[in-house]
Amino acid sequence: MKKVLLGTFVLLLSVGSFAGGSGSCYDGYNRKFEQRGAFEVEDGWHFDVVLTIRTSNPEETQCSYAKVKVEKGMITQMFLKNEDGTFQIFNAKWKYPDEKALISNGMSKSRVTIDNRIVNVFFPKSIKPPKKKVAAAPSPDDL
């Protein structure tokens, strides 16, 4: 019983401290795409997309530029961008190899590697612009 209470306390403490911080780069992209939405991602090659690789530890999240090929609304090829502008193929061993990397709202569905890393791709060029704010009328006292 003590172990359960201690585990629950540690979990609540970690969730509370994580919620107070800015989170990982994945969390930032995910939050922005959920808030603003995105246009449909067209088939073809997309450069300067963001590929995120995360684990259960948010501090280990890695966000990198990549290029991907989209066919019929799903990602079929992925390449990581090197610092010199060249690309290297991203070959992951997927836990569920038949699962497709479908794209919805400017981001791919999460896919899990055999070593339990979670991979997502974000398409920043497809994100919708911020909503315009309505101009407030002046106070009648200012007239």
Summary of the structure (lengths in Angstrom):
residues: 143
radius of gyration: 19.9
end to end distance: 68.0
largest distance: 68.0
contacts: 342
relative contact order: 0.18
helix: 28%
strand: 34%
